């Protein structure tokens, strides 16, 4: 599912990606995402500075992803996390019922919290091979969690989720 959902915006991929967009605003955001990765002038002063963008079951990531990431950052994991709440179970090859239609049912207001939690814990799990190392990195993340949250995310809730994931017996 994720292999088909992650699109890296490159010189070769940007034109077809822009042409297949249904909404002009999406094309505008993606064009700015690509231009930003090329250190080119954006399409306007109100253009957002993005490193990734998710739409429905596709996540777009700029070439800046391959630059040395900051500690606890993984934009692919962050954007891919959004795919899970935007995807129906049938799309993933799972049984869908009247009461279980979505792969992951999240409150809309908790979607960014989920994505940031996945991003931070994914980075920790990649860099810490033991539970004590995960706990130490989790404690470090908790100290600076405010830096990772935006206006839609409660930094204390984010810190609690990552702390719990790091302390789980077999990871999250």
N, C-alpha and C positions, 0 to 999 in steps of 0.2 A: 504494500500500500504506500509506504513512505518513499520507496524508490521511485515510484511514478509521480509522487507529489512534490518533490523538491526540484526547483528549476533555478539554476545559476544564471544570472544575467551577464552575458558576455557579448562581445562584438558580433559573434555568430548567432546568438539566440535572441537578441533584443528586438529585432524587426519582426520576426514571426510572433513573438510574445505580444508585442504592441498591437499587431494586426488582429489577433484573436480575441482581444478584449471586447466585452459587451458594453462596457460603460466608459465614457470619455474620462471620467475622474480616475478610474483604475489605470487607464493608459497613461494619464498625466503623472500619477504617483509612481508608476513603474519606470517611466522615462526619467523622472527625477532621481529615483533610486539608482538607475544605471549611470546617469550623468554624474551623480555624487561620487560613485566609485571610480570614475575617470578623472576626478578633480576638475570637472568642467562646470561652466556656469549653469545653474539650475534654471528652470523655465519661468521663474518669477520669485519675487521676494517672499511670498507666502508659502513657497515650496517646502515641504517637510524634509528634514534631514533623517533619512531612514537607512538602516542596514539590512532590513528584511521586511517582507510584507506578506501576509496570508490573505487569501481570498478563497472562500469555499473550501475545496480540498486540495488546493495548490498553494505552496509557499515559495516565494521568490526571494532569493538571497543574492546580494551583490558580490562582486569579486573581492571587496574589502574583507570578506569573511576569511580569506586566505592570508591576510596580514596577521601579524602576531596579535592574538586576542588578549584582551585584558583578563585579569584573574576573575574566574567564575562566569565569564561570558562565553556563550555558544549560541550564535544566532540561528543556526540550523535547528538545534534542539528547540529553541524558543518558538520559532515559526512552525516547526513540525508539530509541536504540542497543540497548536491551534487546529491542525488538521483533525485531531482526534475528536474535538467537540463539533466540528463542522461536517463530519462524515457519518453517514448512516451505516448501520451494521451490515446490511446487504452489500454495500460497496466493498467492505473488507472481507466478504465471503462468509459472514456469520449469519446465523438464523435471526430473522427479524420477526418480532411479534407485535401485536397491537400496543402493548405496553413497553416494549423494548425496541424502539426504532433507531435510536442514535447510538453510536459506538460509545460515547462518553457524554452523559447528560450533566451539564454544568450550568449553574445560574450565569446569565450573561455577564453580570458584574464581577464574577469570579474568574473569568477566562484569562485575564492578564496575570492574576495571581498564580493560576495553574501554570501558565507558560513560563513565568519567571522562576517558579519553584522547580520545574523540570529543567530549565536551563542551568540553574545553580547546582542542583543535585547531579545533573549529568556531567558537569565539569568536575565536580568533586569526585564522583565515581571513577572518572577517567584518570584522575591524577592521584588518587589515594587508593592504594591496593589493599589496605587492611582497615578493619573497623576503627582502631585507635586513630589512624591517619584521617579517616573520614570524620570522626568526631572532632579532631583538631581543626580540620579545614572548615567543618560546619560551624564551630565556635568563631572562627575568623570571619566567616560570612555573616554570622549574626551581628558581630560588632559593626559591620559596615552595610547592613541590609538597606538602610535608607538610600544609599547611593544607587541601588538596583531597582527601586520602586518608582513608578511614575504616579501621577495624580489618581489613577484608578486602582492603585494597590496600597493596602495597609502594610507598611514595612514590618510591623510587629507580627502580623499574621504570616507574612512571607517568612520571616525569621523562624517562627514556630514550626512551620511546615518543613523547612529545610533541616532544622535541628532534629525533628522527629524522624525524617527520612535517614539522616546520617546515623541515628541511634538504633534503627531497626535491625533486627538480627541478621537478615540477609540482604540488607539494603532496601530500597524502596520498591 
